C-alpha cells in the first residue's frame, strides 16, 4: 500500500474508491438478504432503543470511543487538501456526504443484524456479520463477509497511507520535523519518505498490539490533537488578517460543542478503572514529544 501511494495520489485514490464501493456493496448485500430472508422468518428482534435502566453515561462514553474509530475518516480528508482540486467546494461536500453515508450504512447494518439475531446472540458473537450471513445463506455468506472485511481493512490501510504522511510532510516542510521527511519523489512528486516512514510505523504497531488495543490508543491519541486543532479556530478568528475561503458554520457553537464532547470522552476514560492506565500511557507518550521536539528540531529552529 505504501508503494502504491508513493507511485502517486491518483493510484491511491483509485484503490480507495474501488475498496469503498466494494465495502459498501458487501454490506448492502447483507442488509438486503437480512431484510428479505431473515426478517420474514424471525419477525425481527427489535427492542426499545433505550430500555429502562439500560443507559449509563460512563458506559456510553467508553463505547463511543470505539465507535469513533469507524467515523474517523472525516478528519483525514483535510490532510490531502493541498493536493485536491477546488478544495473549498470539494472538502466540505465530501466530509458531510461521507459522514452521512457512513451513518446510513451502519444504521441499516444494525437493523439487518437485529432482523436475524437477538441482542443476546449479538453480544456473544465475535463476528456478528459473519454469524448473520451464515444463518442466512450458509458458508457462502461467511466467505462474503470475510471478503468484505478484507476489502474494508485494505481500504482503511490505504486511507491512512493516503492521508497521514501528509501531516509528517507538512511538519517537516515547515521546519517542525526532520527535514528529510519533506523530500518529494523526483518522478512521482509524492512525499515518499513520509509515506515509507508511516508504513513502517504501521507494521511495527500491528506486530506489537492487538486490533482492539490499537483502535483505543488511536482514538484516544487523535482526540487530543483534534481538540487542539479545533480549539485553534478561536485564536485564529481573532487575527486581523484571518480570512479563510471556508469558515466554520454556526461559530462559536459548533467548535465549542466539539471541544466539550472530546473533553467528556477523555475525562470519562480517565475515570474508568480499566481505561485509566492505558489512557494515561497515551497522554504520556504525547507529552514526551514536547522535550523530544525541543531537544532535536526545536533546538535547531531556535
C-alpha positions as CSV (number, residue, x, y, z in Angstrom):
1,X,0.0,0.0,0.0
2,X,2.9,2.3,0.8
3,X,4.4,1.5,-2.7
4,X,1.0,2.3,-4.4
5,X,0.8,5.7,-2.6
6,X,4.5,6.5,-3.4
7,X,3.7,6.0,-7.1
8,X,1.1,8.7,-7.0
9,X,-2.0,10.1,-5.3
10,X,-4.1,9.1,-8.3
11,X,-3.4,5.4,-7.8
12,X,-4.0,5.7,-4.0
13,X,-7.3,7.4,-4.8
14,X,-8.3,4.7,-7.3
15,X,-7.7,2.0,-4.7
16,X,-9.7,3.9,-2.1
17,X,-12.6,4.4,-4.5
18,X,-12.6,0.7,-5.5
19,X,-12.4,-0.7,-2.0
20,X,-15.0,1.8,-0.7
21,X,-17.5,0.7,-3.4
22,X,-16.8,-3.0,-2.7
23,X,-17.1,-2.5,1.1
24,X,-20.4,-0.7,0.7
25,X,-21.6,-3.3,-1.8
26,X,-20.8,-6.2,0.6
27,X,-22.7,-4.5,3.5
28,X,-25.7,-3.7,1.2
29,X,-25.9,-7.3,0.1
30,X,-26.0,-8.4,3.8
31,X,-28.7,-5.8,4.6
32,X,-30.9,-6.9,1.6
33,X,-30.5,-10.6,2.5
34,X,-31.4,-9.9,6.1
35,X,-34.5,-7.9,5.3
36,X,-35.7,-10.3,2.6
37,X,-34.8,-13.7,4.1
38,X,-34.2,-13.2,7.8
39,X,-36.9,-10.7,8.8
40,X,-39.9,-12.7,7.4
41,X,-38.7,-15.8,9.4
42,X,-37.9,-14.1,12.8
43,X,-40.1,-11.0,12.7
44,X,-37.1,-9.2,14.0
45,X,-35.6,-8.9,17.4
46,X,-36.2,-5.2,17.8
47,X,-36.4,-3.7,21.3
48,X,-36.6,-0.1,22.6
49,X,-33.5,1.9,21.8
50,X,-33.0,2.7,25.5
51,X,-34.8,0.2,27.7
52,X,-35.4,1.4,31.3
53,X,-32.2,1.1,33.4
54,X,-30.0,0.2,30.4
55,X,-28.3,3.6,29.9
56,X,-25.2,4.7,31.7
57,X,-23.3,7.9,30.8
58,X,-19.9,6.3,31.6
59,X,-20.6,3.1,29.6
60,X,-21.9,5.2,26.7
61,X,-18.8,7.3,26.7
62,X,-16.5,4.3,26.7
63,X,-18.5,2.6,23.8
64,X,-18.3,5.9,21.9
65,X,-14.5,5.8,21.8
66,X,-14.6,2.5,19.8
67,X,-17.5,3.9,17.6
68,X,-15.4,6.9,16.7
69,X,-12.8,4.6,15.1
70,X,-15.5,3.9,12.4
71,X,-16.2,7.6,11.8
72,X,-12.6,8.9,12.0
73,X,-12.2,9.3,8.2
74,X,-13.8,12.8,8.2
75,X,-10.6,14.2,9.7
76,X,-8.4,12.5,7.1
77,X,-9.8,14.4,4.2
78,X,-8.3,17.7,5.3
79,X,-4.8,16.2,5.3
80,X,-4.8,15.8,1.5
81,X,-6.4,19.2,0.8
82,X,-3.2,20.6,-0.6
83,X,-3.4,18.0,-3.5
84,X,-7.2,18.3,-4.1
85,X,-8.7,20.4,-6.9
86,X,-11.0,23.2,-5.7
87,X,-10.8,22.1,-2.0
88,X,-13.1,24.9,-0.9
89,X,-16.0,23.2,-2.6
90,X,-14.8,19.6,-2.6
91,X,-13.8,19.0,1.0
92,X,-17.0,20.3,2.8
93,X,-19.1,18.3,0.4
94,X,-17.0,15.2,0.9
95,X,-16.9,15.5,4.7
96,X,-20.7,16.0,5.1
97,X,-21.8,13.4,2.4
98,X,-19.3,10.9,3.5
99,X,-20.2,11.1,7.2
100,X,-24.0,10.9,6.4
101,X,-23.3,7.8,4.2
102,X,-21.4,6.1,7.0
103,X,-24.3,6.8,9.4
104,X,-26.8,5.4,6.9
105,X,-25.0,2.2,6.1
106,X,-24.2,1.4,9.8
107,X,-27.8,2.0,10.9
108,X,-29.0,-0.2,8.1
109,X,-26.5,-2.9,9.0
110,X,-27.5,-2.9,12.7
111,X,-31.2,-3.1,11.8
112,X,-30.3,-6.0,9.5
113,X,-28.4,-7.8,12.2
114,X,-31.4,-7.4,14.6
115,X,-33.6,-8.9,11.9
116,X,-31.7,-12.2,12.2
117,X,-30.1,-12.3,15.7
118,X,-31.3,-11.2,19.1
119,X,-29.3,-8.8,21.2
120,X,-28.1,-11.6,23.5
121,X,-26.8,-13.5,20.4
122,X,-25.1,-10.4,19.1
123,X,-23.5,-9.8,22.4
124,X,-21.9,-13.3,22.4
125,X,-20.9,-13.3,18.7
126,X,-17.3,-12.3,18.0
127,X,-18.2,-11.6,14.3
128,X,-21.8,-10.5,14.1
129,X,-21.9,-10.0,10.4
130,X,-20.4,-13.5,9.7
131,X,-23.0,-15.1,12.1
132,X,-25.8,-13.3,10.3
133,X,-24.6,-14.3,6.8
134,X,-24.0,-17.9,8.0
135,X,-27.6,-18.2,9.2
136,X,-29.0,-16.7,6.0
137,X,-27.1,-18.4,3.2
138,X,-24.6,-20.8,4.9
139,X,-20.8,-20.9,4.4
140,X,-21.0,-18.8,1.2
141,X,-22.2,-16.0,3.4
142,X,-19.2,-16.3,5.7
143,X,-17.0,-16.1,2.7
144,X,-18.8,-12.9,1.5
145,X,-18.3,-11.3,4.9
146,X,-14.6,-12.3,5.0
147,X,-14.0,-10.7,1.6
148,X,-15.9,-7.5,2.8
149,X,-13.8,-7.3,5.9
150,X,-10.6,-7.8,3.9
151,X,-11.5,-5.1,1.5
152,X,-12.5,-2.8,4.3
153,X,-9.2,-3.3,6.1
154,X,-7.3,-2.9,2.8
155,X,-9.1,0.4,2.1
156,X,-8.6,1.6,5.7
157,X,-4.8,1.0,5.4
158,X,-4.8,2.8,2.1
159,X,-6.7,5.7,3.5
160,X,-4.2,6.0,6.4
161,X,-1.3,6.0,4.0
162,X,-3.1,8.4,1.7
163,X,-3.6,11.0,4.4
164,X,-1.3,10.5,7.4
165,X,2.0,11.0,5.7
166,X,0.9,14.5,4.5
167,X,1.0,15.6,8.1
168,X,4.5,14.5,8.6
169,X,5.5,16.1,5.2
170,X,3.8,19.4,6.1
171,X,5.5,19.5,9.5
172,X,8.9,18.8,8.0
173,X,8.3,21.4,5.3
174,X,7.5,24.0,8.0
175,X,10.7,23.1,9.9
176,X,8.7,21.3,12.7
177,X,10.0,17.8,11.9
178,X,13.2,16.3,10.5
179,X,13.8,18.0,7.1
180,X,14.5,14.7,5.3
181,X,10.8,13.7,5.8
182,X,9.8,16.6,3.5
183,X,11.6,15.1,0.5
184,X,9.4,14.7,-2.7
185,X,10.0,11.9,-5.1
186,X,11.6,13.3,-8.3
187,X,9.4,11.2,-10.6
188,X,6.1,10.6,-8.8
189,X,6.0,14.0,-7.0
190,X,4.8,12.4,-3.7
191,X,6.2,12.7,-0.2
192,X,7.8,9.2,-0.4
193,X,9.9,9.4,2.8
194,X,6.9,10.3,4.9
195,X,4.8,7.5,3.3
196,X,7.5,4.9,3.8
197,X,8.0,6.1,7.4
198,X,4.2,5.8,8.1
199,X,4.1,2.4,6.6
200,X,7.0,1.2,8.7
201,X,5.4,2.5,11.9
202,X,2.1,0.8,10.9
203,X,3.8,-2.6,10.6
204,X,5.6,-2.1,13.9
205,X,2.3,-1.2,15.8
206,X,0.5,-4.2,14.3
207,X,3.2,-6.5,15.4
208,X,3.2,-5.1,19.0
209,X,-0.5,-4.7,19.8
210,X,-4.0,-6.3,19.1
211,X,-6.6,-4.5,16.9
212,X,-8.7,-3.6,20.0
213,X,-5.7,-2.1,21.7
214,X,-4.6,-0.2,18.6
215,X,-8.1,1.2,18.0
216,X,-8.5,2.5,21.5
217,X,-5.0,4.0,21.5
218,X,-5.6,5.6,18.1
219,X,-8.9,7.2,19.0
220,X,-7.6,8.5,22.4
221,X,-4.5,10.0,20.9
222,X,-6.2,11.5,17.9
223,X,-8.8,13.2,20.1
224,X,-6.0,15.1,21.8
225,X,-4.9,16.6,18.5
226,X,-8.4,17.1,17.3
227,X,-9.3,19.3,20.2
228,X,-6.1,21.3,19.8
229,X,-6.8,21.8,16.1
230,X,-10.5,22.8,16.6
231,X,-9.6,24.9,19.6
232,X,-7.2,26.9,17.4
233,X,-10.2,28.3,15.5
234,X,-10.9,30.6,18.5
235,X,-7.4,32.0,18.3
236,X,-7.3,32.3,14.5
237,X,-10.6,34.2,14.4
238,X,-9.0,37.0,16.5
239,X,-6.3,37.6,13.9
240,X,-7.0,40.7,11.8
241,X,-5.5,39.1,8.7
242,X,-7.5,35.8,9.0
243,X,-9.8,35.5,6.0
244,X,-10.0,31.8,5.1
245,X,-12.0,30.7,2.0
246,X,-14.1,28.3,4.2
247,X,-15.4,29.3,7.6
248,X,-16.8,27.2,10.4
249,X,-20.7,27.4,10.3
250,X,-22.6,28.4,13.5
251,X,-19.4,29.7,15.1
252,X,-18.7,29.5,18.1
253,X,-21.3,26.9,18.9
254,X,-20.0,24.1,16.7
255,X,-16.3,24.2,17.7
256,X,-17.3,24.7,21.4
257,X,-19.6,21.7,21.3
258,X,-16.9,19.6,19.7
259,X,-14.3,20.5,22.3
260,X,-16.8,19.8,25.1
261,X,-17.6,16.4,23.7
262,X,-13.9,15.5,23.4
263,X,-13.3,16.6,27.0
264,X,-16.1,14.4,28.1
265,X,-14.7,11.3,26.2
266,X,-11.2,11.8,27.5
267,X,-12.3,12.6,31.1
268,X,-14.6,9.6,31.1
269,X,-11.7,7.3,30.0
270,X,-9.6,8.6,32.9
271,X,-12.4,7.9,35.4
272,X,-12.9,4.3,34.3
273,X,-10.6,1.9,36.2
274,X,-9.9,-0.3,33.2
275,X,-9.1,2.5,30.8
276,X,-7.3,4.9,33.2
277,X,-3.8,3.4,32.8
278,X,-3.9,2.9,29.0
279,X,-5.3,6.5,28.6
280,X,-2.5,7.9,30.9
281,X,0.0,6.0,28.9
282,X,-1.2,7.6,25.6
283,X,-1.1,11.0,27.2
284,X,2.5,10.3,28.5
285,X,3.7,9.4,25.0
286,X,2.2,12.6,23.6
287,X,3.8,14.7,26.3
288,X,7.1,13.0,25.7
289,X,7.0,14.6,22.3
290,X,7.5,18.0,23.8
291,X,11.0,17.5,25.2
292,X,12.0,15.4,22.3
293,X,11.0,18.2,19.9
294,X,13.0,20.8,21.8
295,X,16.0,18.5,22.1
296,X,16.0,18.0,18.3
297,X,14.2,20.0,15.7
298,X,13.1,22.7,18.1
299,X,16.6,23.4,19.3
300,X,17.7,23.8,15.7
301,X,14.9,26.2,15.0
302,X,16.0,28.3,17.9
